[in-house]
């Protein structure tokens, strides 16, 4: 309480430093989309209420950290996951959630079609709620809601998401609870597509992973594969490079992925558990205009449902899985070095 008491002496209204505000976009492809703008001191981000409560952008001290594709901010559209429209309507953002019936490549199984990266990323939120207030001397901001996937005579999955941040901390906590509401065993594939962009991502930026094995996906990724963790300068029409990683973790399976920019003395770290997300994909694009680094924890591989049948993750009727992330801003030489040291320690376990 003392912290709260002293802090409030310095502000007229707490919203001058920390707030959550409901917003609606008014133009372009995002016209009509509902969302939330969250301010936590120098940390600021937006959450898309109409698109899986995914995080569209993230900045720190006014500096952008996330990637936005050429087509810009896109609201929910009924065709945004169908066929070749997939790449035309993936806007990027800090996070878009892939699944739940399929991740990565589109595929068909008989009459069923599973679009690229699945359908949940365009599912609008239900039971949306935003809150902000003091709890035990800390000012906590949160947004929550549910996204649903289902079809007549088919699957029924519910994703309940909560995103929260505490004033004075450079951290966002994301908690997902996924429940199979169908009366039969169902496949559940999920991939969390975190996307870092300029100026955090620039020539000389580095990926830090406690990786035990790096596997290039194809011939394009074989090119300069020893530079998988280095970001080079943009190159016109350069093919994307995708790497599959086997990450080390602690005794509980906790691990992390990080991008750092030593010139800016900034980094972005994602912490998660291998218990529910045992695989990791790195997406590196040097292409001019498509300059992005994707860090992607997943319970599936990179080839989509059609190639994952043998190891397809499933859930029993009314089974639940809880998945948590922390998204942390690193600042200063000491914190950047600590991330590198932590990766080495995990590899030595």
ABEGO torsion letter per residue (X at the ends): XAAAAAAAAABABAAAABBBBBBBBABEAABGBBBBBBBBEABBBBBBAABGGBBABBBBGGBBABBBBAAEBBBBBAAAABEAAAAAABAEEABBBBOAABBEBBBBBEABBBBBGEAAAABBBBGBBBBBEBBGGBBBBBBBEBBBBBBBGBBBBBBBBBBBBBBGBBBBBBBBBBBBABABBBBBBBBBBBBBBOAABBBGBBBBBBBABBBBABAAAABGAAAAABBBBBBBGBBBBBBBBBBBBBAAGBBBBBBBBAAAGBBBBBBBBAAABABBBBBBBABBGABBBBBBBBABBAAEAAAAAAABBBBBBGBBBBBBBBBBBBBEAAAAAAAAAAAAAAAAX
